[in-house]
Amino acid sequence: MTKETMIKVLEYKADHIKAKIKPQFFRDVAMTLKEQKRTAHWVPTWYDGYADGAPVWETWECSNCRYEHNGLEDTLTDYCPGCGAEMSEA
């Protein structure tokens, strides 16, 4: 279940069922979601020629959410801007 889906479910329960949930419950859920660590890696998807016999990759995507990053390898970030996953070596 994604973070957004869980939040919607909790809001529905709180608003429509009139459940009396203590604020500490929401803090506990938020901490649990925060502690879940997602990892992914950058997958090269398009290259523009070769340098020293190796392809020069210019387009990459996140293995988790398919967020597309345009730029050379040295411009890749440690976290995906699309889903927030920490990028690891694949």
Secondary structure, DSSP 8 states (H G I E B T S, - for coil): --HHHHHHHHHHHHHHS-----HHHHHHHHHHHHH---EE-EEEEEEEEEETTEEEEEEEEETTT--EEES-GGG--SB-TTT--EE---
